[in-house]
């Protein structure tokens, strides 16, 4: 039996290029208990942290120690550690204790093996809140942002002594103990935490729990079987798929859940999911989850709609403590539209329409803000673009974020895409508003300056901002005009109308020339100075930045100018250069499965350039065979004949035995089951992929 879970290395990406590193989490797919050793949180690169301070029991911690003067902190060495998605083990060097950990859906299980000749201690602690100890149960609650974070932990042995110190509980056990601690988590109350503990762990040993978790991961990861490729590529692939399964998180507890969207406990409804960053995940993480687990995605869509009913608004970044005013756009519309138009409709479409329209019409589009519309939004309704702040003027909009600024060009482009999604959804529902939103979806043309060939900012009076430079203008992260990237990237952020963008540029050849220049255009100053201004633009190839989401679709755009072999070559280069199986193996902020979903799709050989269109663009797979086992029992296979590192170009293709000369792959063809056969070549094949299918 293949254990796909053993290909997963949670430490991949735990040293960041510039900004945020990944976390080496042990958990079950989409489940509430997600654990790792508690490190010095000031050290962003988790792999480089030198000491362990404990292990999580929800928001509290438990830490073993040994000796006469326990300090409850220990050095550790990665050479004496093993972490998989289903289990972790580490030697606590200062005490000689071996600590192991695994999970169920709502519980963490720990096993601490103490040295035979030293006193054995265990400490429970919380930053705030209270702890209780009764019999063999330790419980506690710590309220974070008005959410009760509760646990109930059961000890496998009785302590020989107990004491309280500074609000922490310190227990002593017999020398040489092998102590198991099972901790149930809850966001409802301690009684529910104890119930979760009993339901999931009674009669379950640590080893049985770890084996069960491994089996669940093997089934989840095994939905996609790959053959060929290198062992390194398989490690990167399955670790990427594991990261996609981290969000969203099901916080339902035995039929009940706490919602911060109305501060109530609900019961009797379908599973409730939180923790999403839709600006990141709408692009390919949600489409990948929809392909693999459509029933779960129905619960996710319904969770968004319940948040709307409970709070009055459709969230953008729904977290445990409520929605967060983060990033730009109202991209829940994209996720819902993509789901609906791919044929998955187990949700109230009329309610979804109501929620999407309310967010679009009544909530300001200012970055990192939530509130009613204002003159920023009124300018868009009147002129078809969001206005830049005049040079030298102090910001007067009360809701404008002092650091994130207006990002006016990016907001225009991303709003146009959202309105295109609204038009598609309205058309599917037979709504009269379809035509109006379709017209507004073309407003991206209002920020394209034909004199310079780039998108550019405009003032409220319609004039172009003077002395604009698409590479450097906008200040830190380009935020006066853009979201984290510069004008070179955002000029291509018209996913829904690449043909219209090409026309603005002067035709397909002009768009092709732009793409060619993108990959070779240099920084104009030192690389460290460029990255100092644009720290999100990591994974650079010229001005293309693999390390941030607005670039994800760009390598596939050569398909739209009849140069698919250039897409194929770029994809292979990007996957080889910027993704590997080391702690520095992810080239930018991973953002809840977003970047890893890009790799999974691209490694399989296709990608959803425009969510909302039930189709994918064909790229260049890195494996000889990929078998996607769909939820209804069907299998779709991508076979790349003669595939090697050198044979990256598609010479010919067949779909279910019939010639296929299109770079498009329809969603309906995948979910019907079948086979895409690609014949690979070492040299570009300019005859394949120029007959586009609608």
Phi, psi and omega in degrees: 000135177277126174263093181300330181297335180283349172280345185279128174239099182299346179277352175298127178087006183276002165242120186274159174287314177219320191250258193258128178270163174281169177246141181277073189274139168257125183193175170258157183306122175063018187260166192285321182278104177235112192233157172199162174303145178277119185248182174287107187291350175286342180267102185293325179277096190302326182295336185267356180292132188268346187226153175249132182253354180158187178227143190286139163237087194057238180270356174269188181217156172230136183217126174274158172203166182217152181114182184276341181229074183294136178250349178057043169206145183211144169289156174212162186229126182299338177289346177242038182219147173221126180231126170237174181293340186253348185196147173230153178213135182211143174272122173276102193295326184291335183245344184080010179278136170264121181251129178237151181210145176209183187217161156245196184297318185235015186223149169252139177239131181237148172226122182244120179257111184271152173298151186288336191249016183230151176299141187249124182235158175215132180240131169256136180209159175219152176294317179222179178088201187224155175240151174225148179225119181214119182066241177250019183243127170250131181225162181191160178223133173228120183274123178240119180050045177071010177257125177286116180256103192245155173214158171220120186244136179251135181261139180281343178227154175278137178288155176271345178200156177216152179203156176250136178216118178053040179083355178264152177257123180245123181245144175243140182236171179297146177304143177075015183297149167244098192256128173255135177236121177250125185236119174273139180253151175205148169252018179251296177192175182292328178297320177291324176300317179294322178295316177301319180300312182292317183299319190263340187235350179301127180076007182251119178281168178301313182296321178295320179296316180297320179293320177297315180297320178297317180297318179297318178295320179300320179291318181293311180291327181289357173299336175239113177259132178242146177230147184083193184071179180264165176297324177298315180297325177292322177296316179295319183296308185286332173292322176297317179296321175301319180292327178296329181280003181279329179239154349282173185251128177279113181255019176287135182236098178053048177086003180231156174205150173266131177246125175283355183278345169217009177056042180228158171266129181247156176211162176080010179246171179293168187303146186244125185245140175227180176074085179212153172232087194296333176300324179276316196270343181295335189292313181211340179292310177296317176300324178292317178297323178297320179294320185273323187222070183298328179294319177296321180296329174297320176297324180293314177300315179295330175296316176302317182290326176292323175299322176297314180296324184281329186247340182097354180218151176279125186286160173251319178230073184288123179236178183304321184268006179122182181288148178244134178280087187230142175062207187225167177083165177239065195277002168302330176300322180292314181298316182291317179297315179301316179299312184295315185285347172271004171098009182256111195227028179277056175204165183282099184294325179294320177295320178298317178299314178303315182292317181296317181293320179298315178297321184287324189262334190246354183245135180299148176265004177305139180298144173052042181217153172222127180170183180291164178295157182214196185294335174302313181285326180295324177298320179297315181296327182277317191247347179083019173204156176269140190273145172281154171286129179302142180303131177084357180265142173283144180297131180249350179284122186297327184271357182291132181286130186295332179263317185284337173061206189269328179050041196297324180289314178299318180297320177299311183296317184285330174292321177300319178295316178300321180290328173297318177297318177299320178297316179296317181293317179298318178299318180295329181268357181076032182271142179294336183289353184304315183294319180296314180292327177297320177296316181294333180296343178269004180296346177302334180295337182287344178250011174265120180264105185295339180291330180248346178079021179225160166291151186207157180279150177232149174278167184300334179279001177097348181285149178284144175298130183286152175058032179287133177240116184296345179272319191242340188293150176112355178077203185300122182067011183067018196292344173297330185234335189226166177261091170074341181239174183258186183293334177298318180286311189287343173301333182264008184270060177230060186307325190277350184209064180295324178297319177295322177296317178300320178298319178299324183281345181115010177119176184300321181296323179292320177295319177300315179298321178299314180298317179300316180293324182305317185280354180238345181298126184269185194278338180083351174202188183298151181298322181292328177290319178299312180290335174297325177277326183236071184292343177279347185268059176270175185066043188281138163228098191065235177264357174284131180237105179294340188281007179216147192301323182300347180267351192304320185277347191298317181301338182275354187287342174298335176301331186274355178240023175063034176230057185297333179296332176288323172300314183298316180294314181298318181298314179299319179297314182297315181295325181281321185280325193246002177226121175216188189253034178249170175302341175258030190276359177238128195274002178199192177293124185287323170057063168064038178095355186295304182292324179292326176296324175302315181295317181301310179301309186295323178293330177284335176113009177204164189203142179275090183300322184226091174305135189112339169256124183282062183206167181225154174263134179281135178244241180213103183294153179262354180250159178285327180211134175233124179245118180260113181270109186280163188296332182270008177099347178283162178229134172247131186240137169249114178250125179248098185291130178070026186285128174218181176297327182276327183272074186263353186258144179271121179269325180200160180214150174225140173245114183053042175086357180249145182304137181229110184245034179239147175278359180263143175232122185278144178301320182297329178290325180289309186287344174285347187082156181145203188211129169258119181251122179247131173260120189264157184217156177280341183242149180304136178249098190280359179267345183264141169090017181256353177262096186280138175261135176279000000 
